[in-house]
């Protein structure tokens, strides 16, 4: 099993060391006790569900069933989006709706991927919806206008605007201008199969 180490702020570390001397317990034991206490604090989601259950409007079983349905819908959307994306014959690019996409960069360790996306037509067909279970996505509009649907939010992005999409968030992007172009950073990569841009290749 891989051991993960928690990096503490210096002031917290000093207090823990002092507490260790006074209580004769290890820093690990103190830390684990503190973390267990923190983990016992209910999340906002848990509190909302509890309030709904108390009103009698839903049961815990209703909530779990709705959650399972939502997760299934996200996975189905992810699968549909993957099926929509198709490689272009004799080309370095893939098509996703009105977008054309290619890999601009992949780090040597395979952990960071940069995608170059641009509008291939004026039909304004969205890519997605899609959700990345484990990847953070940062998108920056280079030029043109892009309509981004992210969860329940809809945003109009213009040149030089950026957005972060957290893991598991269902999203879809639509190019609203023929000039639309977006640079996307994906960590870790979710599309390692995308063709890589050749050095000096243009749009």
N, CA and C atoms as an extended XYZ file, in Angstrom:
609
Properties=species:S:1:pos:R:3:atomname:S:1:resname:S:1:resid:I:1 pbc="F F F"
N         0.840       -1.188        0.000 N   UNK     1
C         0.000        0.000        0.000 CA  UNK     1
C         0.878        1.243        0.000 C   UNK     1
N         0.524        2.204       -0.832 N   UNK     2
C         1.289        3.438       -0.918 CA  UNK     2
C         1.010        4.307        0.297 C   UNK     2
N         2.060        4.808        0.946 N   UNK     3
C         1.915        5.643        2.131 CA  UNK     3
C         1.849        7.104        1.708 C   UNK     3
N         0.784        7.801        2.115 N   UNK     4
C         0.629        9.217        1.813 CA  UNK     4
C         1.001       10.029        3.042 C   UNK     4
N         1.814       11.056        2.886 N   UNK     5
C         2.222       11.908        3.996 CA  UNK     5
C         1.517       13.247        3.904 C   UNK     5
N         0.945       13.679        5.036 N   UNK     6
C         0.276       14.965        5.106 CA  UNK     6
C         1.304       16.033        5.458 C   UNK     6
N         1.418       17.045        4.635 N   UNK     7
C         2.367       18.129        4.879 CA  UNK     7
C         1.684       19.185        5.732 C   UNK     7
N         2.230       19.435        6.937 N   UNK     8
C         1.619       20.364        7.875 CA  UNK     8
C         2.280       21.734        7.804 C   UNK     8
N         1.514       22.763        8.150 N   UNK     9
C         2.096       24.093        8.298 CA  UNK     9
C         3.017       24.077        9.507 C   UNK     9
N         4.033       24.934        9.499 N   UNK    10
C         5.053       24.933       10.547 CA  UNK    10
C         4.451       25.177       11.927 C   UNK    10
N         3.492       26.111       12.038 N   UNK    11
C         2.907       26.405       13.355 CA  UNK    11
C         2.129       25.210       13.898 C   UNK    11
N         1.433       24.488       13.014 N   UNK    12
C         0.690       23.301       13.433 CA  UNK    12
C         1.653       22.211       13.887 C   UNK    12
N         2.750       22.063       13.154 N   UNK    13
C         3.734       21.044       13.499 CA  UNK    13
C         4.337       21.311       14.880 C   UNK    13
N         4.622       22.587       15.182 N   UNK    14
C         5.193       22.947       16.486 CA  UNK    14
C         4.228       22.613       17.615 C   UNK    14
N         2.936       22.930       17.410 N   UNK    15
C         1.932       22.635       18.438 CA  UNK    15
C         1.792       21.138       18.646 C   UNK    15
N         1.815       20.374       17.556 N   UNK    16
C         1.702       18.923       17.665 CA  UNK    16
C         2.877       18.327       18.432 C   UNK    16
N         4.061       18.823       18.155 N   UNK    17
C         5.243       18.316       18.857 CA  UNK    17
C         5.162       18.630       20.352 C   UNK    17
N         4.677       19.827       20.676 N   UNK    18
C         4.526       20.194       22.092 CA  UNK    18
C         3.459       19.327       22.762 C   UNK    18
N         2.364       19.082       22.049 N   UNK    19
C         1.289       18.235       22.598 CA  UNK    19
C         1.778       16.807       22.790 C   UNK    19
N         2.636       16.349       21.904 N   UNK    20
C         3.198       15.006       22.011 CA  UNK    20
C         3.952       14.848       23.319 C   UNK    20
N         4.744       15.854       23.686 N   UNK    21
C         5.522       15.787       24.928 CA  UNK    21
C         4.608       15.783       26.149 C   UNK    21
N         3.534       16.576       26.100 N   UNK    22
C         2.655       16.685       27.267 CA  UNK    22
C         1.754       15.472       27.441 C   UNK    22
N         1.389       14.821       26.332 N   UNK    23
C         0.428       13.716       26.422 CA  UNK    23
C         1.061       12.336       26.271 C   UNK    23
N         2.336       12.319       25.876 N   UNK    24
C         3.034       11.041       25.643 CA  UNK    24
C         2.388       10.228       24.518 C   UNK    24
N         1.744       10.919       23.606 N   UNK    25
C         1.193       10.252       22.421 CA  UNK    25
C         1.975       10.714       21.194 C   UNK    25
N         1.932        9.916       20.154 N   UNK    26
C         2.690       10.256       18.950 CA  UNK    26
C         1.949       11.308       18.124 C   UNK    26
N         2.714       11.987       17.269 N   UNK    27
C         2.104       12.961       16.365 CA  UNK    27
C         1.078       12.272       15.471 C   UNK    27
N         1.380       11.047       15.053 N   UNK    28
C         0.449       10.302       14.211 CA  UNK    28
C        -0.876       10.070       14.930 C   UNK    28
N        -0.812        9.681       16.217 N   UNK    29
C        -2.042        9.430       16.975 CA  UNK    29
C        -2.858       10.710       17.141 C   UNK    29
N        -2.153       11.809       17.443 N   UNK    30
C        -2.852       13.089       17.593 CA  UNK    30
C        -3.484       13.498       16.265 C   UNK    30
N        -2.684       13.369       15.183 N   UNK    31
C        -3.185       13.742       13.860 CA  UNK    31
C        -4.387       12.922       13.443 C   UNK    31
N        -4.325       11.606       13.680 N   UNK    32
C        -5.440       10.742       13.320 CA  UNK    32
C        -6.699       11.099       14.103 C   UNK    32
N        -6.533       11.447       15.384 N   UNK    33
C        -7.684       11.840       16.202 CA  UNK    33
C        -8.319       13.109       15.656 C   UNK    33
N        -7.461       14.080       15.282 N   UNK    34
C        -7.973       15.339       14.739 CA  UNK    34
C        -8.685       15.109       13.421 C   UNK    34
N        -8.096       14.265       12.551 N   UNK    35
C        -8.711       13.998       11.259 CA  UNK    35
C       -10.033       13.249       11.410 C   UNK    35
N       -10.088       12.316       12.373 N   UNK    36
C       -11.354       11.594       12.603 CA  UNK    36
C       -12.443       12.554       13.070 C   UNK    36
N       -12.045       13.523       13.901 N   UNK    37
C       -13.014       14.520       14.362 CA  UNK    37
C       -13.499       15.363       13.189 C   UNK    37
N       -12.564       15.760       12.300 N   UNK    38
C       -12.938       16.567       11.134 CA  UNK    38
C       -13.849       15.782       10.200 C   UNK    38
N       -13.555       14.492       10.022 N   UNK    39
C       -14.359       13.665        9.128 CA  UNK    39
C       -15.757       13.400        9.670 C   UNK    39
N       -15.943       13.608       10.982 N   UNK    40
C       -17.264       13.389       11.578 CA  UNK    40
C       -18.193       14.567       11.319 C   UNK    40
N       -17.644       15.698       10.857 N   UNK    41
C       -18.472       16.866       10.551 CA  UNK    41
C       -19.280       16.560        9.282 C   UNK    41
N       -20.595       16.703        9.330 N   UNK    42
C       -21.404       16.379        8.140 CA  UNK    42
C       -21.132       17.331        6.989 C   UNK    42
N       -21.257       16.826        5.775 N   UNK    43
C       -21.099       17.668        4.590 CA  UNK    43
C       -22.399       18.425        4.336 C   UNK    43
N       -22.329       19.439        3.469 N   UNK    44
C       -23.529       20.200        3.107 CA  UNK    44
C       -24.564       19.268        2.477 C   UNK    44
N       -24.076       18.351        1.637 N   UNK    45
C       -24.983       17.407        0.980 CA  UNK    45
C       -25.704       16.550        2.015 C   UNK    45
N       -24.964       16.055        3.006 N   UNK    46
C       -25.567       15.208        4.040 CA  UNK    46
C       -26.607       15.970        4.852 C   UNK    46
N       -26.323       17.240        5.157 N   UNK    47
C       -27.272       18.057        5.916 CA  UNK    47
C       -28.549       18.324        5.120 C   UNK    47
N       -28.389       18.609        3.804 N   UNK    48
C       -29.560       18.848        2.955 CA  UNK    48
C       -30.434       17.598        2.892 C   UNK    48
N       -29.790       16.438        2.699 N   UNK    49
C       -30.543       15.180        2.633 CA  UNK    49
C       -31.271       14.934        3.945 C   UNK    49
N       -30.589       15.177        5.071 N   UNK    50
C       -31.194       14.953        6.380 CA  UNK    50
C       -32.422       15.839        6.570 C   UNK    50
N       -32.311       17.116        6.138 N   UNK    51
C       -33.452       18.035        6.269 CA  UNK    51
C       -34.634       17.566        5.419 C   UNK    51
N       -34.339       17.093        4.197 N   UNK    52
C       -35.406       16.592        3.327 CA  UNK    52
C       -36.065       15.351        3.918 C   UNK    52
N       -35.255       14.487        4.508 N   UNK    53
C       -35.798       13.273        5.138 CA  UNK    53
C       -36.697       13.647        6.307 C   UNK    53
N       -36.265       14.667        7.078 N   UNK    54
C       -37.052       15.093        8.238 CA  UNK    54
C       -38.406       15.660        7.827 C   UNK    54
N       -38.486       16.257        6.634 N   UNK    55
C       -39.770       16.792        6.164 CA  UNK    55
C       -40.710       15.683        5.701 C   UNK    55
N       -40.157       14.494        5.502 N   UNK    56
C       -40.977       13.387        5.043 CA  UNK    56
C       -41.149       13.355        3.534 C   UNK    56
N       -40.464       14.271        2.826 N   UNK    57
C       -40.605       14.331        1.372 CA  UNK    57
C       -39.853       13.213        0.671 C   UNK    57
N       -38.729       12.801        1.236 N   UNK    58
C       -37.976       11.680        0.680 CA  UNK    58
C       -37.454       10.812        1.814 C   UNK    58
N       -36.999        9.629        1.454 N   UNK    59
C       -36.325        8.752        2.414 CA  UNK    59
C       -34.860        8.657        2.020 C   UNK    59
N       -34.067        8.118        2.900 N   UNK    60
C       -32.653        7.913        2.558 CA  UNK    60
C       -32.532        6.989        1.348 C   UNK    60
N       -33.448        6.020        1.249 N   UNK    61
C       -33.428        5.101        0.115 CA  UNK    61
C       -33.746        5.848       -1.192 C   UNK    61
N       -34.705        6.810       -1.115 N   UNK    62
C       -35.031        7.622       -2.290 CA  UNK    62
C       -33.799        8.385       -2.757 C   UNK    62
N       -33.082        8.959       -1.797 N   UNK    63
C       -31.894        9.748       -2.129 CA  UNK    63
C       -30.826        8.871       -2.780 C   UNK    63
N       -30.547        7.719       -2.184 N   UNK    64
C       -29.526        6.824       -2.730 CA  UNK    64
C       -29.901        6.359       -4.132 C   UNK    64
N       -31.195        6.114       -4.345 N   UNK    65
C       -31.652        5.688       -5.682 CA  UNK    65
C       -31.468        6.817       -6.693 C   UNK    65
N       -31.801        8.057       -6.289 N   UNK    66
C       -31.627        9.209       -7.186 CA  UNK    66
C       -30.158        9.443       -7.484 C   UNK    66
N       -29.316        9.275       -6.485 N   UNK    67
C       -27.874        9.459       -6.664 CA  UNK    67
C       -27.322        8.415       -7.636 C   UNK    67
N       -27.752        7.172       -7.480 N   UNK    68
C       -27.294        6.098       -8.372 CA  UNK    68
C       -27.746        6.370       -9.807 C   UNK    68
N       -28.976        6.882       -9.961 N   UNK    69
C       -29.484        7.207      -11.298 CA  UNK    69
C       -28.656        8.321      -11.929 C   UNK    69
N       -28.309        9.339      -11.110 N   UNK    70
C       -27.513       10.457      -11.619 CA  UNK    70
C       -26.134        9.988      -12.065 C   UNK    70
N       -25.495        9.138      -11.256 N   UNK    71
C       -24.174        8.615      -11.601 CA  UNK    71
C       -24.239        7.811      -12.895 C   UNK    71
N       -25.300        7.028      -13.037 N   UNK    72
C       -25.483        6.229      -14.250 CA  UNK    72
C       -25.650        7.137      -15.470 C   UNK    72
N       -26.399        8.249      -15.298 N   UNK    73
C       -26.626        9.182      -16.396 CA  UNK    73
C       -25.328        9.858      -16.818 C   UNK    73
N       -24.493       10.221      -15.831 N   UNK    74
C       -23.203       10.848      -16.130 CA  UNK    74
C       -22.315        9.893      -16.922 C   UNK    74
N       -22.264        8.642      -16.481 N   UNK    75
C       -21.440        7.654      -17.175 CA  UNK    75
C       -21.952        7.399      -18.595 C   UNK    75
N       -23.277        7.385      -18.749 N   UNK    76
C       -23.861        7.181      -20.078 CA  UNK    76
C       -23.519        8.354      -20.987 C   UNK    76
N       -23.553        9.579      -20.421 N   UNK    77
C       -23.217       10.768      -21.211 CA  UNK    77
C       -21.754       10.729      -21.634 C   UNK    77
N       -20.915       10.280      -20.716 N   UNK    78
C       -19.485       10.156      -21.007 CA  UNK    78
C       -19.271        9.179      -22.156 C   UNK    78
N       -19.995        8.063      -22.109 N   UNK    79
C       -19.867        7.057      -23.162 CA  UNK    79
C       -20.353        7.594      -24.505 C   UNK    79
N       -21.489        8.337      -24.483 N   UNK    80
C       -22.023        8.895      -25.723 CA  UNK    80
C       -21.047        9.880      -26.346 C   UNK    80
N       -20.454       10.704      -25.469 N   UNK    81
C       -19.497       11.701      -25.964 CA  UNK    81
C       -18.298       11.027      -26.600 C   UNK    81
N       -17.840        9.943      -25.982 N   UNK    82
C       -16.701        9.213      -26.529 CA  UNK    82
C       -17.041        8.604      -27.889 C   UNK    82
N       -18.306        8.177      -28.042 N   UNK    83
C       -18.723        7.590      -29.313 CA  UNK    83
C       -18.859        8.656      -30.403 C   UNK    83
N       -19.268        9.881      -29.989 N   UNK    84
C       -19.431       10.971      -30.952 CA  UNK    84
C       -18.082       11.409      -31.507 C   UNK    84
N       -17.067       11.404      -30.618 N   UNK    85
C       -15.731       11.809      -31.053 CA  UNK    85
C       -15.213       10.785      -32.047 C   UNK    85
N       -14.792       11.261      -33.194 N   UNK    86
C       -14.322       10.332      -34.214 CA  UNK    86
C       -13.059       10.855      -34.882 C   UNK    86
N       -12.076        9.982      -35.133 N   UNK    87
C       -10.845       10.411      -35.792 CA  UNK    87
C       -11.097       10.726      -37.259 C   UNK    87
N       -10.379       11.704      -37.775 N   UNK    88
C       -10.503       12.074      -39.174 CA  UNK    88
C        -9.511       11.270      -40.015 C   UNK    88
N        -9.987       10.736      -41.108 N   UNK    89
C        -9.123        9.948      -41.984 CA  UNK    89
C        -7.982       10.810      -42.512 C   UNK    89
N        -6.783       10.244      -42.477 N   UNK    90
C        -5.590       10.927      -42.987 CA  UNK    90
C        -5.391       12.300      -42.347 C   UNK    90
N        -5.725       12.404      -41.063 N   UNK    91
C        -5.583       13.682      -40.368 CA  UNK    91
C        -5.091       13.440      -38.951 C   UNK    91
N        -4.562       14.486      -38.330 N   UNK    92
C        -4.103       14.400      -36.943 CA  UNK    92
C        -5.191       14.770      -35.956 C   UNK    92
N        -6.396       15.026      -36.428 N   UNK    93
C        -7.435       15.570      -35.564 CA  UNK    93
C        -8.622       14.633      -35.353 C   UNK    93
N        -9.402       14.980      -34.309 N   UNK    94
C       -10.663       14.313      -34.022 CA  UNK    94
C       -11.773       15.342      -34.128 C   UNK    94
N       -12.987       14.895      -34.408 N   UNK    95
C       -14.148       15.775      -34.466 CA  UNK    95
C       -15.074       15.475      -33.292 C   UNK    95
N       -15.505       16.544      -32.597 N   UNK    96
C       -16.464       16.431      -31.497 CA  UNK    96
C       -17.502       17.523      -31.711 C   UNK    96
N       -18.661       17.184      -32.307 N   UNK    97
C       -19.648       18.186      -32.644 CA  UNK    97
C       -19.070       19.136      -33.695 C   UNK    97
N       -19.175       20.448      -33.425 N   UNK    98
C       -18.602       21.437      -34.348 CA  UNK    98
C       -17.149       21.749      -34.017 C   UNK    98
N       -16.579       20.964      -33.111 N   UNK    99
C       -15.179       21.162      -32.734 CA  UNK    99
C       -14.260       20.206      -33.472 C   UNK    99
N       -13.065       20.670      -33.764 N   UNK   100
C       -11.993       19.793      -34.214 CA  UNK   100
C       -10.916       19.878      -33.140 C   UNK   100
N       -10.351       18.740      -32.779 N   UNK   101
C        -9.460       18.673      -31.615 CA  UNK   101
C        -8.182       17.911      -31.948 C   UNK   101
N        -7.078       18.381      -31.388 N   UNK   102
C        -5.851       17.596      -31.457 CA  UNK   102
C        -5.025       17.859      -30.209 C   UNK   102
N        -4.160       16.926      -29.924 N   UNK   103
C        -3.272       17.075      -28.767 CA  UNK   103
C        -2.126       18.006      -29.144 C   UNK   103
N        -1.946       19.056      -28.341 N   UNK   104
C        -0.856       20.005      -28.586 CA  UNK   104
C         0.368       19.657      -27.747 C   UNK   104
N         0.114       18.980      -26.605 N   UNK   105
C         1.237       18.667      -25.712 CA  UNK   105
C         0.855       17.528      -24.777 C   UNK   105
N         1.815       16.667      -24.502 N   UNK   106
C         1.672       15.620      -23.491 CA  UNK   106
C         2.984       15.559      -22.736 C   UNK   106
N         2.928       15.732      -21.401 N   UNK   107
C         4.156       15.748      -20.615 CA  UNK   107
C         4.868       14.405      -20.693 C   UNK   107
N         6.164       14.420      -20.462 N   UNK   108
C         6.980       13.209      -20.582 CA  UNK   108
C         6.489       12.101      -19.653 C   UNK   108
N         5.936       12.482      -18.487 N   UNK   109
C         5.447       11.469      -17.546 CA  UNK   109
C         3.992       11.077      -17.830 C   UNK   109
N         3.397       11.673      -18.876 N   UNK   110
C         2.040       11.300      -19.255 CA  UNK   110
C         0.967       11.793      -18.303 C   UNK   110
N         1.282       12.782      -17.482 N   UNK   111
C         0.324       13.236      -16.463 CA  UNK   111
C        -0.391       14.532      -16.829 C   UNK   111
N         0.126       15.264      -17.791 N   UNK   112
C        -0.477       16.540      -18.186 CA  UNK   112
C        -0.676       16.560      -19.698 C   UNK   112
N        -1.869       16.921      -20.125 N   UNK   113
C        -2.188       16.947      -21.546 CA  UNK   113
C        -2.791       18.301      -21.919 C   UNK   113
N        -2.359       18.838      -23.047 N   UNK   114
C        -2.941       20.081      -23.553 CA  UNK   114
C        -3.598       19.804      -24.895 C   UNK   114
N        -4.851       20.222      -25.014 N   UNK   115
C        -5.607       20.021      -26.238 CA  UNK   115
C        -5.846       21.358      -26.931 C   UNK   115
N        -5.809       21.340      -28.247 N   UNK   116
C        -6.087       22.505      -29.080 CA  UNK   116
C        -7.428       22.242      -29.767 C   UNK   116
N        -8.426       23.115      -29.517 N   UNK   117
C        -9.763       22.934      -30.083 CA  UNK   117
C       -10.154       24.166      -30.891 C   UNK   117
N       -10.769       23.960      -32.041 N   UNK   118
C       -11.244       25.088      -32.828 CA  UNK   118
C       -12.526       24.707      -33.563 C   UNK   118
N       -13.335       25.733      -33.888 N   UNK   119
C       -14.588       25.508      -34.600 CA  UNK   119
C       -14.286       25.054      -36.026 C   UNK   119
N       -14.853       23.941      -36.421 N   UNK   120
C       -14.618       23.405      -37.762 CA  UNK   120
C       -15.715       23.828      -38.741 C   UNK   120
N       -16.836       24.320      -38.190 N   UNK   121
C       -17.934       24.789      -39.034 CA  UNK   121
C       -18.742       25.823      -38.245 C   UNK   121
N       -19.805       26.335      -38.841 N   UNK   122
C       -20.633       27.356      -38.199 CA  UNK   122
C       -21.969       26.785      -37.713 C   UNK   122
N       -22.043       25.457      -37.533 N   UNK   123
C       -23.305       24.815      -37.161 CA  UNK   123
C       -23.623       24.911      -35.671 C   UNK   123
N       -22.629       25.273      -34.858 N   UNK   124
C       -22.810       25.460      -33.404 CA  UNK   124
C       -23.312       24.189      -32.716 C   UNK   124
N       -22.682       23.068      -33.044 N   UNK   125
C       -23.026       21.787      -32.421 CA  UNK   125
C       -22.085       21.550      -31.248 C   UNK   125
N       -22.661       21.291      -30.078 N   UNK   126
C       -21.858       21.124      -28.864 CA  UNK   126
C       -21.086       19.819      -28.871 C   UNK   126
N       -19.957       19.813      -28.176 N   UNK   127
C       -19.309       18.551      -27.841 CA  UNK   127
C       -19.853       18.116      -26.485 C   UNK   127
N       -19.924       16.827      -26.278 N   UNK   128
C       -20.427       16.345      -24.995 CA  UNK   128
C       -21.938       16.153      -25.039 C   UNK   128
N       -22.608       16.153      -23.844 N   UNK   129
C       -22.015       16.406      -22.536 CA  UNK   129
C       -21.071       15.284      -22.108 C   UNK   129
N       -20.083       15.665      -21.322 N   UNK   130
C       -19.072       14.716      -20.897 CA  UNK   130
C       -18.639       15.049      -19.476 C   UNK   130
N       -18.186       14.052      -18.742 N   UNK   131
C       -17.667       14.266      -17.397 CA  UNK   131
C       -16.421       13.420      -17.232 C   UNK   131
N       -15.401       13.984      -16.631 N   UNK   132
C       -14.157       13.259      -16.385 CA  UNK   132
C       -14.109       12.876      -14.908 C   UNK   132
N       -14.171       11.595      -14.642 N   UNK   133
C       -14.286       11.127      -13.264 CA  UNK   133
C       -13.125       11.562      -12.378 C   UNK   133
N       -11.905       11.588      -12.924 N   UNK   134
C       -10.736       11.848      -12.078 CA  UNK   134
C        -9.902       13.034      -12.543 C   UNK   134
N       -10.292       13.699      -13.608 N   UNK   135
C        -9.443       14.747      -14.184 CA  UNK   135
C        -9.966       16.154      -13.907 C   UNK   135
N        -9.028       17.048      -13.614 N   UNK   136
C        -9.321       18.478      -13.572 CA  UNK   136
C        -9.097       19.021      -14.974 C   UNK   136
N        -9.963       19.944      -15.380 N   UNK   137
C        -9.858       20.534      -16.718 CA  UNK   137
C        -9.825       22.054      -16.586 C   UNK   137
N        -8.858       22.666      -17.257 N   UNK   138
C        -8.788       24.125      -17.330 CA  UNK   138
C        -8.900       24.509      -18.804 C   UNK   138
N        -9.850       25.373      -19.132 N   UNK   139
C       -10.051       25.777      -20.522 CA  UNK   139
C        -9.915       27.291      -20.645 C   UNK   139
N        -9.181       27.729      -21.664 N   UNK   140
C        -9.008       29.155      -21.933 CA  UNK   140
C        -9.396       29.443      -23.373 C   UNK   140
N       -10.317       30.380      -23.539 N   UNK   141
C       -10.737       30.776      -24.883 CA  UNK   141
C        -9.664       31.690      -25.470 C   UNK   141
N        -9.132       31.302      -26.604 N   UNK   142
C        -8.101       32.100      -27.273 CA  UNK   142
C        -8.731       33.181      -28.144 C   UNK   142
N        -9.803       32.800      -28.856 N   UNK   143
C       -10.521       33.783      -29.676 CA  UNK   143
C       -11.932       33.287      -29.925 C   UNK   143
N       -12.813       34.206      -30.322 N   UNK   144
C       -14.197       33.845      -30.586 CA  UNK   144
C       -15.017       33.761      -29.307 C   UNK   144
N       -16.201       33.159      -29.414 N   UNK   145
C       -17.111       33.009      -28.284 CA  UNK   145
C       -17.490       31.537      -28.111 C   UNK   145
N       -17.627       31.125      -26.845 N   UNK   146
C       -17.945       29.734      -26.530 CA  UNK   146
C       -19.034       29.699      -25.466 C   UNK   146
N       -20.049       28.879      -25.683 N   UNK   147
C       -21.088       28.670      -24.681 CA  UNK   147
C       -20.720       27.413      -23.900 C   UNK   147
N       -20.553       27.563      -22.597 N   UNK   148
C       -20.175       26.428      -21.754 CA  UNK   148
C       -21.310       26.085      -20.807 C   UNK   148
N       -21.764       24.844      -20.868 N   UNK   149
C       -22.740       24.330      -19.908 CA  UNK   149
C       -21.971       23.462      -18.922 C   UNK   149
N       -22.022       23.833      -17.661 N   UNK   150
C       -21.230       23.146      -16.641 CA  UNK   150
C       -22.122       22.885      -15.439 C   UNK   150
N       -22.523       21.603      -15.262 N   UNK   151
C       -23.482       21.291      -14.215 CA  UNK   151
C       -24.798       21.989      -14.539 C   UNK   151
N       -25.306       22.800      -13.598 N   UNK   152
C       -26.541       23.544      -13.827 CA  UNK   152
C       -26.264       24.965      -14.295 C   UNK   152
N       -25.014       25.300      -14.508 N   UNK   153
C       -24.613       26.656      -14.880 CA  UNK   153
C       -24.337       26.760      -16.377 C   UNK   153
N       -24.706       27.887      -16.957 N   UNK   154
C       -24.400       28.181      -18.357 CA  UNK   154
C       -23.626       29.488      -18.415 C   UNK   154
N       -22.484       29.470      -19.095 N   UNK   155
C       -21.642       30.659      -19.163 CA  UNK   155
C       -21.240       30.953      -20.604 C   UNK   155
N       -21.177       32.246      -20.908 N   UNK   156
C       -20.672       32.686      -22.198 CA  UNK   156
C       -19.235       33.134      -21.992 C   UNK   156
N       -18.307       32.469      -22.657 N   UNK   157
C       -16.891       32.792      -22.517 CA  UNK   157
C       -16.393       33.460      -23.791 C   UNK   157
N       -15.610       34.513      -23.609 N   UNK   158
C       -15.015       35.206      -24.745 CA  UNK   158
C       -13.496       35.161      -24.622 C   UNK   158
N       -12.812       35.753      -25.578 N   UNK   159
C       -11.353       35.680      -25.637 CA  UNK   159
C       -10.698       36.064      -24.309 C   UNK   159
N        -9.722       35.245      -23.907 N   UNK   160
C        -8.898       35.434      -22.714 CA  UNK   160
C        -9.612       35.067      -21.407 C   UNK   160
N       -10.822       34.504      -21.500 N   UNK   161
C       -11.500       34.040      -20.286 CA  UNK   161
C       -11.183       32.557      -20.078 C   UNK   161
N       -11.032       32.194      -18.797 N   UNK   162
C       -10.686       30.812      -18.454 CA  UNK   162
C       -11.701       30.252      -17.465 C   UNK   162
N       -11.766       28.936      -17.417 N   UNK   163
C       -12.668       28.276      -16.480 CA  UNK   163
C       -12.044       26.970      -16.023 C   UNK   163
N       -12.325       26.598      -14.774 N   UNK   164
C       -11.867       25.307      -14.227 CA  UNK   164
C       -13.075       24.398      -14.088 C   UNK   164
N       -12.930       23.173      -14.555 N   UNK   165
C       -13.991       22.176      -14.451 CA  UNK   165
C       -13.477       21.048      -13.570 C   UNK   165
N       -14.100       20.866      -12.428 N   UNK   166
C       -13.629       19.877      -11.468 CA  UNK   166
C       -14.049       18.465      -11.879 C   UNK   166
N       -13.353       17.452      -11.357 N   UNK   167
C       -13.671       16.062      -11.711 CA  UNK   167
C       -15.142       15.724      -11.436 C   UNK   167
N       -15.726       14.965      -12.348 N   UNK   168
C       -17.112       14.524      -12.179 CA  UNK   168
C       -18.161       15.517      -12.619 C   UNK   168
N       -17.755       16.725      -13.045 N   UNK   169
C       -18.722       17.749      -13.455 CA  UNK   169
C       -19.118       17.552      -14.920 C   UNK   169
N       -20.401       17.377      -15.145 N   UNK   170
C       -20.905       17.206      -16.508 CA  UNK   170
C       -20.809       18.547      -17.235 C   UNK   170
N       -20.226       18.543      -18.427 N   UNK   171
C       -20.057       19.798      -19.154 CA  UNK   171
C       -20.130       19.577      -20.662 C   UNK   171
N       -20.461       20.665      -21.353 N   UNK   172
C       -20.518       20.649      -22.812 CA  UNK   172
C       -20.167       22.045      -23.302 C   UNK   172
N       -19.436       22.115      -24.405 N   UNK   173
C       -19.020       23.402      -24.954 CA  UNK   173
C       -19.475       23.526      -26.405 C   UNK   173
N       -19.973       24.712      -26.756 N   UNK   174
C       -20.452       24.974      -28.109 CA  UNK   174
C       -19.726       26.182      -28.695 C   UNK   174
N       -19.109       26.054      -29.871 N   UNK   175
C       -18.481       27.223      -30.501 CA  UNK   175
C       -19.558       28.117      -31.105 C   UNK   175
N       -19.614       29.372      -30.672 N   UNK   176
C       -20.638       30.292      -31.165 CA  UNK   176
C       -20.144       31.145      -32.323 C   UNK   176
N       -18.865       31.028      -32.638 N   UNK   177
C       -18.290       31.782      -33.750 CA  UNK   177
C       -17.372       30.866      -34.541 C   UNK   177
N       -17.297       31.090      -35.800 N   UNK   178
C       -16.427       30.277      -36.662 CA  UNK   178
C       -14.969       30.440      -36.277 C   UNK   178
N       -14.667       31.551      -35.579 N   UNK   179
C       -13.287       31.829      -35.172 CA  UNK   179
C       -12.947       31.239      -33.803 C   UNK   179
N       -13.900       30.577      -33.167 N   UNK   180
C       -13.690       30.093      -31.799 CA  UNK   180
C       -12.508       29.127      -31.709 C   UNK   180
N       -11.670       29.374      -30.716 N   UNK   181
C       -10.534       28.488      -30.468 CA  UNK   181
C       -10.268       28.432      -28.966 C   UNK   181
N       -10.000       27.236      -28.468 N   UNK   182
C        -9.830       27.028      -27.035 CA  UNK   182
C        -8.623       26.137      -26.783 C   UNK   182
N        -7.859       26.492      -25.753 N   UNK   183
C        -6.781       25.628      -25.280 CA  UNK   183
C        -7.259       24.972      -23.991 C   UNK   183
N        -7.130       23.655      -23.908 N   UNK   184
C        -7.635       22.899      -22.762 CA  UNK   184
C        -6.499       22.117      -22.115 C   UNK   184
N        -6.378       22.256      -20.791 N   UNK   185
C        -5.387       21.511      -20.028 CA  UNK   185
C        -6.121       20.436      -19.235 C   UNK   185
N        -5.698       19.180      -19.373 N   UNK   186
C        -6.362       18.049      -18.714 CA  UNK   186
C        -5.353       17.321      -17.820 C   UNK   186
N        -5.679       17.197      -16.522 N   UNK   187
C        -4.773       16.562      -15.563 CA  UNK   187
C        -5.561       15.622      -14.651 C   UNK   187
N        -5.324       14.308      -14.692 N   UNK   188
C        -4.495       13.598      -15.661 CA  UNK   188
C        -5.230       13.459      -16.994 C   UNK   188
N        -4.524       13.095      -18.082 N   UNK   189
C        -5.143       12.990      -19.405 CA  UNK   189
C        -6.286       11.982      -19.428 C   UNK   189
N        -7.320       12.313      -20.177 N   UNK   190
C        -8.435       11.369      -20.357 CA  UNK   190
C        -8.569       10.935      -21.803 C   UNK   190
N        -7.801       11.591      -22.690 N   UNK   191
C        -7.849       11.237      -24.112 CA  UNK   191
C        -6.438       10.986      -24.634 C   UNK   191
N        -5.737       10.009      -24.069 N   UNK   192
C        -4.368        9.747      -24.533 CA  UNK   192
C        -4.301        9.275      -25.969 C   UNK   192
N        -5.469        8.879      -26.525 N   UNK   193
C        -5.480        8.363      -27.898 CA  UNK   193
C        -5.546        9.468      -28.933 C   UNK   193
N        -5.740       10.729      -28.515 N   UNK   194
C        -5.830       11.809      -29.486 CA  UNK   194
C        -4.514       11.984      -30.230 C   UNK   194
N        -4.565       12.222      -31.525 N   UNK   195
C        -3.344       12.427      -32.306 CA  UNK   195
C        -2.601       13.654      -31.816 C   UNK   195
N        -1.289       13.595      -31.826 N   UNK   196
C        -0.486       14.726      -31.383 CA  UNK   196
C        -0.144       15.625      -32.554 C   UNK   196
N        -0.179       16.930      -32.279 N   UNK   197
C         0.138       17.901      -33.318 CA  UNK   197
C         1.600       17.810      -33.704 C   UNK   197
N         1.866       17.807      -34.992 N   UNK   198
C         3.234       17.758      -35.463 CA  UNK   198
C         3.880       19.135      -35.314 C   UNK   198
N         5.177       19.135      -35.106 N   UNK   199
C         5.896       20.384      -34.964 CA  UNK   199
C         5.719       21.237      -36.205 C   UNK   199
N         5.286       22.490      -35.969 N   UNK   200
C         5.123       23.413      -37.100 CA  UNK   200
C         3.807       23.273      -37.814 C   UNK   200
N         2.940       22.339      -37.379 N   UNK   201
C         1.654       22.171      -38.052 CA  UNK   201
C         0.717       23.306      -37.673 C   UNK   201
N        -0.062       23.780      -38.602 N   UNK   202
C        -0.982       24.877      -38.326 CA  UNK   202
C        -2.410       24.384      -38.333 C   UNK   202
N        -3.309       25.344      -38.169 N   UNK   203
C        -4.720       25.001      -38.133 CA  UNK   203
C        -5.218       24.570      -39.503 C   UNK   203
